[in-house]
Amino acid sequence: MNFNVKIVKLGLFSIIPMAFLLFYLWLGLNQTPYFHSYNSDPQYIHIFSALNLSQGIFEIGNLDNPGTPLQVFEAVV
């Protein structure tokens, strides 16, 4: 076999692994940490809103039912 043919075959064979490597690097750079997600756990909203209420700060993060009575109860406790 000719040396140039080996180089071409090696180049074609390395395209797929290089594509996976580039995709992995792109995905790693564009991925946000798990705690920056927009789907936050509602228990944290209830706890911190109750802490705000207990300190006299009336900035409640979640005003829908059944969270509001729970926040008021937690603030009293």
N, C-alpha and C positions, 0 to 999 in steps of 0.2 A: 504494500500500500504506500501511496505517496504521503509524504509528511504533511502536505497541505490538507489532504483529505482527513487525516487524523485531527488536525487542528479544527477543521470545520465541524466534524462530528463531536468533538469535545465541547466546542462552543454551543452547538445546538443542544447537547445533553445538559449543559449547565444553565440553560435559560429558565427552566422550571424551578430549580432550587433558588436561583437568584430572584425570580418573581415572588416566591414564597417569602424569602428573606426581606425583600422590600415591602411587601404587604404587612409582614409582622412588625417591621420597624414603623411603618406608617400607622398601624393600628395602635401600637404602644405609645406613640407620641400624641395621638388624638383621643386617647381614652382618658376620661375624667376619673378621679378617685371615687370610690363607692359612696363616700359621705357627702359628695357634691351632687348627688342625684336629686331630681325634682320630686320624686316620690318619697317624701319623708314619712317617718313613722308617726301616726297621730298621737301616740302616747306621749311623745316628747312635747308636742304642741300643748297637750293638756297639762303636763307637769309644769312647763315654763309659764304658761298662762296662769296657772294656780299660784305659782311663786310671785308673779307680777301682782296678782290680786292681793295676796297676803302682805305685800309691801306697800300697798296703796297705789300702785301703778295700774291704771285701767286700760292698758294696751293688751287686748286679748287677741291672740293669733287665730283662734278658731271659734266661730260663733254659732255653729250648727248643733242641732240636737243629736245625741244625748251628751255632748261634750260640755255644754255650758253649766248644767247643774253639777256635773262631776267636778268642774274647775272651781266652782263656788264652794263645794263641800271640801275639796282639798285645801283651798285657801283658809277655810275656817279651822280645819284640823291643824 
